[in-house]
């Protein structure tokens, strides 16, 4: 959790580099992106009532997600606190250190979880899952995650 690697990967950096952009992206989503993306993925629009409780829950969710991300990084990167201070994470399995397997495995499981979540939403809306739309959702996810 050292700012040498990325300022956002520090305790105070979460507030500046995570919470503020997340709130900005939330506004961008509901203002310009929600309708076209939901239409592309053929998903129904959820009705959300915005009040102080909803905003506080969003802030809490972002902060919990960011700090749990920092904790996860501590076990899945060579510079992570637990990896740096424990030989366990340097043990190898299938030719890779456990911290790398943790990193790659969590990404694959996260993507699988998103695909299953999408499939569940599609089934709940009584529409047939279109494989092209699933592929497009995966491409959008990869684009957002990698920034390419």
C-alpha positions in Angstrom: 0.0 0.0 0.0 2.8 2.4 -0.9 2.2 5.4 -3.1 5.5 4.6 -4.9 3.5 2.3 -7.2 0.3 4.3 -7.5 -1.1 7.0 -5.3 -4.5 5.5 -5.5 -3.2 2.4 -3.7 -2.8 4.2 -0.4 -5.2 4.8 2.4 -5.7 8.5 1.7 -5.3 8.0 -2.1 -8.6 6.0 -2.1 -10.5 9.1 -1.3 -8.9 11.2 -4.0 -8.2 8.7 -6.8 -11.1 6.3 -6.2 -14.1 7.9 -4.5 -14.2 11.2 -6.4 -13.8 9.5 -9.9 -16.4 6.9 -8.9 -18.9 9.5 -8.1 -18.1 11.3 -11.3 -18.5 8.1 -13.3 -21.8 7.4 -11.5 -23.1 10.8 -12.8 -21.8 10.1 -16.3 -23.5 6.6 -16.2 -26.9 7.9 -15.3 -26.7 11.0 -17.5 -25.3 9.6 -20.8 -24.2 5.9 -20.7 -27.0 3.9 -19.0 -29.6 3.9 -21.8 -27.4 2.9 -24.7 -25.5 0.2 -22.8 -28.7 -1.3 -21.3 -30.1 -1.3 -24.8 -27.0 -2.9 -26.3 -27.1 -5.6 -23.6 -30.9 -5.9 -23.8 -31.3 -5.4 -20.1 -34.2 -3.7 -18.2 -33.6 -0.4 -16.4 -33.8 -0.5 -12.6 -35.8 2.2 -10.9 -33.6 3.9 -8.4 -34.7 6.6 -6.0 -31.8 8.9 -5.2 -31.8 10.3 -1.7 -29.2 10.8 1.0 -29.4 7.2 2.1 -28.7 5.9 -1.5 -25.8 8.3 -1.9 -24.3 7.2 1.4 -24.7 3.6 0.4 -22.9 4.3 -2.8 -20.0 6.0 -1.0 -19.8 3.2 1.5 -19.8 0.6 -1.3 -17.0 2.4 -3.2 -14.9 2.7 -0.1 -15.4 -0.9 1.0 -14.6 -2.0 -2.6 -11.5 0.2 -2.7 -10.1 -0.9 0.6 -10.9 -4.6 0.0 -9.0 -4.1 -3.3 -6.0 -2.8 -1.4 -6.2 -5.8 0.9 -6.5 -8.1 -2.1 -3.5 -6.5 -3.8 -1.5 -7.2 -0.6 -1.9 -10.9 -1.4 -1.7 -10.8 -5.2 1.2 -8.6 -6.2 5.0 -8.9 -5.7 5.0 -5.6 -3.9 2.0 -6.5 -1.7 2.5 -6.4 2.1 1.6 -10.0 2.7 3.6 -11.3 -0.3 6.6 -9.2 0.6 6.5 -10.5 4.3 5.6 -14.1 3.8 7.2 -17.0 2.0 3.8 -18.7 1.6 2.8 -16.5 -1.4 6.1 -17.2 -3.2 5.4 -21.0 -3.1 4.9 -22.2 -6.7 2.0 -24.2 -8.1 1.9 -25.0 -11.8 5.1 -23.0 -12.3 3.6 -19.8 -10.9 4.0 -18.2 -7.5 0.8 -18.4 -5.5 0.4 -14.6 -5.5 0.3 -14.7 -9.3 -2.2 -17.5 -9.3 -4.3 -15.5 -6.8 -4.1 -12.4 -9.1 -5.0 -14.3 -12.4 -7.5 -16.6 -10.7 -9.4 -13.7 -9.2 -9.6 -12.0 -12.5 -10.9 -15.1 -14.3 -13.4 -15.7 -11.5 -14.5 -12.1 -11.5 -15.2 -12.2 -15.3 -17.1 -15.5 -14.9 -19.1 -13.9 -12.1 -20.0 -11.0 -14.4 -21.1 -13.4 -17.2 -23.2 -15.4 -14.8 -24.8 -12.2 -13.4 -25.6 -11.1 -16.9 -27.1 -14.5 -17.7 -29.3 -14.3 -14.6 -30.5 -10.8 -15.5 -31.3 -12.0 -19.0 -33.2 -15.0 -17.7 -35.1 -12.9 -15.2 -36.2 -10.5 -17.9 -37.6 -13.5 -19.9 -35.3 -13.0 -22.9 -33.1 -15.4 -24.7 -29.4 -14.9 -24.0 -27.7 -13.7 -27.2 -24.1 -14.9 -27.4 -23.1 -11.8 -29.4 -24.3 -9.6 -26.5 -22.4 -11.7 -24.0 -19.2 -11.3 -26.1 -19.8 -7.6 -26.4 -20.2 -7.3 -22.6 -16.9 -9.2 -22.1 -15.2 -6.8 -24.6 -16.6 -3.8 -22.8 -15.4 -5.2 -19.4 -11.9 -5.9 -20.8 -11.7 -2.4 -22.3 -12.7 -0.8 -19.0 -10.3 -2.9 -16.9 -7.3 -2.7 -19.2 -7.9 0.9 -20.3 -7.1 -0.1 -23.9 
